[in-house]
């Protein structure tokens, strides 16, 4: 119906990436796209560009999404001038109700939202330029596997899988061989969010062989909820130029933001809820993605800044008038950001599959 979103209300396996005659399969060569446009925000989805709601079918069901490209670039609204580095076609992302150069506000919905039970598999997908979490899953019991995906240019969170059971450790979650890059903060002030992957209470999480890089806050977040009520393995991951930290973790009662090379990083293995914590390495050289990563975007991201300027004159005619009436005096704050959640180029994003053998998303 050209509404710009898909609801899945029965347990099915959705498999994309086939040639037109189904004789060959390669999700990058034969692209199956979920790419809503800005005008389709007239019928904005409640949850996500794809929403899976199959929990009622119980623990014996199986749902898979395999080989899809989720891309919200055209549904978002980018500023024409503000936050626009040299050489960029678009400025920064605008958050509703603000609008940029497109008629309707940014979609501000998940790329994929799921409320499921049993087995959920998300693999061989690209999640690009999401204006909210790329992947947001509430799972009741059983297994969630997020394998061999690329997450690039999303806002707030790459992947978030939580238990909605209320009982401990009813959900086994594997997050493996994924590439998660350029996850942006909630707002242009760079104050909060901006995580690659997060672990949650009541979930047994196995996070391994991923590339977690260039995220505004941290590649891995373990700070939400009581760490004693988690089981987390973080093994064999590459951390790559994350801005604030590679890992955000709770060492009761405080939150620690640490880089792999920091003294005491390996001591995090003794933290509450940590079942395995080893062989995580830092890569400092962008040559890891030479010929793959968009160098103009990378350079702008690494130098991204936010500035505020306060304008206040207590003796201005307006403030003298307000004081005479017993009102509080006022000032104003102007802000400027060099870039914020600008769209990452599609042609470069698909190149991340197979970039690093053994780590991150592998090729086809």
Order of alpha helices (4+ residues) and beta strands (2+ residues): beta-beta-beta-beta-beta-beta-beta-beta-beta-beta-beta-beta-beta-beta-beta-beta-beta-beta-beta-beta-beta-beta-beta-alpha-beta-alpha-beta-alpha
